[in-house]
């Protein structure tokens, strides 16, 4: 009796016997039943409207099959360049109880469009980048300081053209540094960079893509003095490679477990 049924025999334990469960053999289906099932089977064809089935989300979403359908709906909207609707659907899904790694997958899709960066990283990165840019703006502020020394009164200084130029340069540099800090931090998060080596490589790519062409033009086309070009290049390296490594050291992720 032990070997009855062959190698793939299914053993019924006591609980199944007590419940009266009937277990069918693996080859129980006849040829006629198989052909009947085959003729009635139709492939499931998606026409790009999976998102329409996600208007009312359940309070608990399991990874299979509800979670997979939800992820497909977000991917579908993203593929059709309907990014705003994809983010809204992800936000609605995050309010539900999500099973397993489903929350992590949805956050990954959402962060793909506008990765969040820790506010303190943006603030410190702004200070770091703004300090590096002072090397380029030093001549402007130097003229302002000389004008302030020559002015007879404070009112005359604040009304002067030099003070207006300095204020405009300072403000634009500060705003630009903040935007640059967010951009570098977002790239660090989006690429999953964690090491100093990776951040240095990322900063080098940013430098080559944004600043390197202009410096090559300054050297070979405009024939600018090498010391001037070197100072500008050093400042840009601090704003790209240095900023990337600094933000990696401080941390840019809003959730430390991501």
Number of C-alpha atoms within 10 A of each C-alpha: 4 7 8 9 11 8 7 10 12 13 10 11 8 9 9 12 10 8 8 9 10 9 10 9 11 9 6 8 10 9 9 9 10 11 11 11 11 10 8 8 9 8 5 6 6 7 6 13 11 17 19 9 11 17 9 8 15 13 11 14 20 16 17 11 9 15 22 14 16 24 21 15 22 25 18 18 20 17 12 10 11 13 17 12 14 23 22 13 22 22 14 13 24 15 12 14 14 19 13 12 11 21 19 13 13 22 17 15 18 20 14 14 14 11 20 18 22 17 13 14 23 22 14 17 27 24 16 20 24 22 18 20 20 15 14 15 16 11 11 16 19 13 14 21 16 11 17 18 12 10 14 10 10 11 9 12 19 14 10 15 11 20 20 14 14 18 14 12 14 18 12 12 19 18 13 14 24 21 15 20 28 23 15 27 26 21 20 25 22 16 11 13 18 15 12 16 11 17 27 20 16 21 24 18 15 20 19 14 10 13 16 17 11 13 17 13 12 16 15 9 10 10 11 13 10 11 9 12 17 13 13 16 17 12 19 23 21 20 27 26 21 21 26 28 24 21 25 23 14 13 18 25 21 15 9 7 5 10
